[in-house]
Amino acid sequence: MGEETLIPRVLAAEPSAKVRDDAGGPSVEVAPDRLFGLMQCLRDRPDLAFDMLMAHTAVDWLEQGRFELVYILYSTVHGHGLTVCASVPRDKPVAPTLSGLWPIAHWQEREVFDLMGVLYDGHPDLRRVFLEDDWQGYPLRKDYQDSDMLELPQ
């Protein structure tokens, strides 16, 4: 299914979603409180059938005071892909878990939590996956500081 057909179907499923032109392919942005409903629809509707969460990550927009959550979906049934984004504030980075929709989200959300500090409401086992349990801070945040960090040459 081409972007000209896919995007209108996604917007019909979630009218508040906004089309993004900066992702290099079909992409939409949705508010965090609409994320779970949209993702469930994208997975369950036969004409969309996004049965794979290929990747999930976060981008730290420090100057804007937000994290952008990025989800890359793929349909093995139809052969189409979609990027879904949602922004959460840096001072209260909470999003709904998608681990009940795609089991791989369980690990992907733990990774984003561990390295960026995003919390996933309803996640069954949100704990660090790479770093030690007593690690302080989130190393992929742009403002992260650690006494053992190497300084970039001037």
N, C-alpha and C positions, 0 to 999 in steps of 0.2 A: 504494500500500500504506500503510495507516495505521500509526501508532506502535504500536498494540496488536499488530500482526502483525510489524512490522519489528524491534522490539527483541528479541523472543524468538529470531528468526532470527540476529541479530547475536550474542546471548549463546550460542547453540548453536555458532556458529563460533569463539567465543573465550570459554569459560566463566569465565575470570578477569576479564573486563571488568566494570566497574561502571556501572550506569545513573546518569546525571546528570539532575537535575531543574531545573537552573539555567540551561539554555541556550535556553529558549524553543522547543524542538522536540526531536525525537529526538536523544539524545546519550549517548555512552558514554566512559568513561575506561579506558585500558589502560596497562600497564607498558611502558616503552620497548623492552624486549627482546621483547615480544609484538606490537609495532606493525606491523612489516613483514608478518608472517604474517597478521594480521587484515586489513590493508589489501589484501593480495593476494587473500584470500578474498572480501572485499567487492567487489572488482573482477571476479573471475572467476566467482563463483557466479551462474548464470543467474537465480535467484530474487531476487538482490540487484542485480547488474549496475551497480555504481557506476562508471560510465565517465568521470566528470568529477571532477577535483579543482578545485573552484571557487576555493578560497582556502586559504592556509596562512599562519599568523602565530604569534607567541609573545607571551605575557603575562609580565611580570616581577613575580614575587611576592617582592620583596626581603626582606621581614620573615620569610618562610617559607624563604628560601634556595633557591628553585627557579624555573625557567621552566616555564610551561605551554605546550606546543605544541598548537595548535588547527588541525584540518583540517576543512574543510567539503566534503562530498562530495555529488554529485547523480547520479541515474540518469536518463538521457534515455530509457531503455527503459521504466521503470516510473513515472517522475515523482515519485520520493520522494527525500528528502534526509536526511543524517545528519551530525552533528558528532562527530568523534573527537578526544579529548584524551589527551595523555601528558605527564607531568612529568619533567624532568631537573634534576639539581642545578646550582645556579649555579656551583659551583666546578669542575664537570666536565660542561659541557653538551654531551653527545654523543647523537645519535639516528641511527637508520639512515636512509639516503637512500631516498626514494620515487621518485626520478627515473627508475628503470627501470620503474616501474608506470605513471606518468603523466608524460609529457615536460614538462608545465608545471611540475612540481615542481622541475625543474632551476633555473629562474629564481626561483621562490618561496623555495626553500631558500637560494639565494645572497643574496636580500634579507634574510632572517632572520639569516643569518650576518653580513652586512655591518653591520646595525644593532643586533643583539642579541648576537652572538658565539657562537651555537649552531653546533656542528660537526656535519656530516652524514657519518657513516661510509660510505664507498663512493661518495661524490659524485664524478662524473668531472671537475669543473672548479670546485671551491669557491674562489672568490676574490671580492673586493669587486665590487659592481655599481654602486653609487652614489658611494661615497667613493673618494678617492685611495688608491692602494696603500699609502702610508706613513702613512695616518691612524692615530692612536693612540686606542684605545678604541672603544666601541660606543654611539652617541648615544641609542638608545632605552632603555638600561638606566636604572633609576631613580636609581642612584648615579653616573651619568656626570657628570664635571666638565670644563669647558673654560674657559680664560681669556677667551675671546671670548663666552661665554654672557651673555645679558642676565639681570639679576636681576628677579624678580617684585616688583611694588610691595608694600610692607608694609601 
